Amino acid sequence: MSDSGSIRVVLAGDCPLVRSGFRQLLESAGIAVVASVGTAVEAVAALRTSPADVVVVGAVTHRGGAAEAREIGNGHPATPVLVLGRSSDVAAVRAALAAGARGYLALDDAKDCDLIQAVRRVAGGDMYLSPALAAPSAAGPVRTASDAAHQRLTERERQVLTLVAHGQSNREIAATLGLSANTIAAHRANLMKTLAVRKTAALVLYAVRHGLVTAD
């Protein structure tokens, strides 16, 4: 953070009007926007002269944000990236996290306070996932490997969780593990209950945080 304690942000996105709106919202909350640029390449260049605590990628005129997160991560691996996506599409969330993003906020159901909270959480070293993607009870940082719920997972459940995070359907997981689709559905439901999550995207985030999938 800056000497004044303010969080510093670089905004990156190909729609100047959208970036302007984000800038006004962040600055109204005391968050300093040190640069506003159109591409990830420009964000990498801006970070050389204007260090930031978070890069906010506004992936609102195209699907994804993964390519931008990877580009920025390659240039400045110590600077976390928060992706603002158009929707809570599981594939987009998975791709962004796998590319190294530290958070994903789906804008289709986000409030102003969600963006501010997301920036503060990511700047503070936590990962962030939209409230609509994570369980309501998961307001704090995602659990660590020492968490009791994680320890209760069976080896089969870890296998299923890993394959879910890689984007496989119940039928595909069943074929991979030599089980029935109904059995996989039961494992998946038990995973959500044990880990206290309600969305597949939250399972993906959990798997990333616990090293069950890599960011390759």
N, C-alpha and C positions, 0 to 999 in steps of 0.2 A: 504494500500500500504506500501512498505518498506520505510525505512528512506530516501532512495535516490529518492523516488517518482516513482520508477518503479513498474509496475503492476506485481504481482506474480501469476504464473499459475501452477497448477498440471495437467499433461496430463494423461488420463486414456484410454486405448484401447488395444485390444488383438493382434495388429499387430505392432511389434517393428519398422519395416521399415516405416510404416505410421507415427508413433509417432515421429520418427527421422526427417521426413520431416516437420511435424508441428513445431517441436522444432526449427529447423533451421530458418523457416519463422518467428516465433514469436520473437526469439532472434535477428534476423536482424532488427526488428522494435523496439528494446529496451525493449521488454517484457521478464521478467525473468521467466524461467521454473525451478521451485524449486524441482520438482519431476516428473518422468515419469514412470508410473506403468501399469500393465496389466489388473487389475480388479478394480471394484468399492470398494471392501473390502480393497484392498491395498491402494487405494486413501484415504479412511477414516483413515487408519493407518498413512499414510504419512502426512496428515493434522495435526496430533497430534504433530509432531515435526517440520513440515515445513508449517507454516500458509500460506494461499494463498488467493488472491482476487477472483479467478475464478477457477473452475475445468472444464477442457475441456474434454468431453467424445467423443472419436472418434468411433462412431457406424458404422464402414465401412465394417466390415467383417460379420456383422449380422444385421438384421433389428431391428430398435428401438432406444434404449438408455434410454427408460423409466425406466427399472428396475435399471439401474445404477444411474439415477437421483434420484430415490426414496431411494436407499441405501445410497447414499452420503448425501442426505437431512436429512435422519434419524440420521446419525452420526454427521453431521455438518450443522444444519439448517441455520446458518448465512452465509454460503459460497455458492454463486450462482453457478449454473451448466449451461454450454453451451453445447448443443448436436450438434455434427457434423454428420449428417446423409447421407446416400448414395443418397437419392433422396428426392424430395418434395412431398412424399406420405402423403396425408392428415391424414390418420390413424396414421402414425408414429409421425407426428407433434402433433396431438391431444394427443396421449398417453404420449409423452415426457412432454408437458406442464402440463397435468393433474397430472403427477408424480412430478411436482415441478420444472422442468427446467425453467430457466429464459430466454432461447433463443434457437433457432434452426436454424442451417445453413445447407442448402442442398448443398452437395458438387458437384452434377452433373452439376451445372451451376455457381459455385462460383469462384471468382477470389481471388488471394492472398490478395488483399486489403480488401475483404469482411471478411475474417477470422480475420484480425487485427482489423477492425472496430467492429466486433461482440464482440471480447474479451474486447475491450475498453468500449463499450456501456454497457455490462453486468457488468463489474467491476465498472462502474460509477453509477450503481443502476437502469439502464433502462432494459426493456425487448428488445429482438432483434428477428427479423424474417427475413429470407432470402429476398433479394430484389425481387426475382422471386415469392415469396409467398404473399408479401404485395404490396399495391399500390405504384407506384413511388412517390406519393406525401407524403407518410408516412415515410419520412426520419428521423423525430424526434421521441421522445418517444410516445408510444401509448396514445391516448387521455384519460383524466380523466373523472370521472362521472359528473363533472360540465360542460363538453363540450356541446356546443349548439346542435351538431348533436345527441348526446346521449339523450338529453332532448326531441328531436323531435320524438323519437321512440314511437309508440303507444304500448299499452299493448299487442296487438296481435303480433306486430313485435318482441317484447321482447320474447314472447312465442316461436315464430318461431326461433329466434336467439338461444335461449337456446336449443331447440331440434336439431338444426343444429350442435351445439357444442357437443351434445351428440352422434353425428354420424348418426342421422336418415335421411333417404332419403325424398324427397318431398312426395312420396306416403305414407311413414310411418308417416310423420308429419300430412298429410291430414287425415289419419285414426285416429290419436291421438286427433286431434282438431275437427273432424267432418266436414271438409271442403274438397273441391275438390283439386286435385293435381295441377290444373292450377292456383287456387287461391294461393296456397302455393308458386308456382313458381313466381308469381307476387310479393308476399311479399318478397321473397328472393332477387329478382332483385331490389326491392326498398330499401332493407337493404343495398345492396352493393353500390347503388347510394348514399344513405344518409350518409353512413359511409366512402365513398370514398375508397372502397377496390375492388379488382378484383378477389380474390381467396377465396375459402371456408376456407382454412387454416387461412387467415387473419380474417375472421369472428370468427373462433374458438379462436384465440388469443385475439380478442376484448372482447369476452364473458368471457374469463378467467380473463382478467384484470379488468372487471367491475363487477365481482362477480356473474355473471349469471350462472356459473357452478363452482363447487368446485374441488379442487385437491385431491379428494378421490380416 
